[in-house]
Amino acid sequence: MDTEGKIAIAKEKKDVGDQAFKNGEVVNALRSYHEALMYLNGITKNVQSAMARENEGDVVDKSAEEKPKTEADEILEKIYSNMAACHIKNGNWRRALETADKALAKNPKNSKALFRKAKALGEQGYFEKAEAILTELTKEDSADGPIILAELTRLRAADKVREKEQNKKFKGFLNRDKGAKSAGEKSNS
């Protein structure tokens, strides 16, 4: 099968996944996205190896050079971002973070992937990292501003609850030592 055919099938699989997600069928959406990835990953590896063979004689700093973004890369970016949404829906925060990072590897400015990464980080307890991402998004993305601010507010509230619980544990720990000392002092008198 040629590259165009693989891309066409991958797009169809992605569209099926998108529709399944809209219908609340998260498992079916993930399955379709995975099937699309199987078509696209082969394409991106073939393109990369072809580009490497083409530039074998060149001695160029690859990190300074920006790779051209292919149609397959654009579709991969969307699929990984959508997979992150599916994992968030399932409460699988680690996988949500992994797939959001894969989308961001294709496009570091993908606001949906950044938002999903921040949500996953926050749910895993990395409040500072999540807050930094969300704060940056509020500066850049005005269309989704209310959603981002709502998540930022929710995240800050969750962090305060976590901090109160931590303080209670420490307060109880410190008071226990004082209580033991005062009881010991009373028995000595």
HELIX and SHEET records of a PDB file:
HELIX    1   1 THR A    3  LYS A   22  1                                  20    
HELIX    2   2 VAL A   26  GLU A   54  1                                  29    
HELIX    3   3 GLU A   71  ASN A   90  1                                  20    
HELIX    4   4 TRP A   93  LYS A  106  1                                  14    
HELIX    5   5 SER A  111  GLU A  123  1                                  13    
HELIX    6   6 PHE A  127  GLU A  140  1                                  14    
HELIX    7   7 GLY A  145  ASN A  188  1                                  44    
END                                                                             
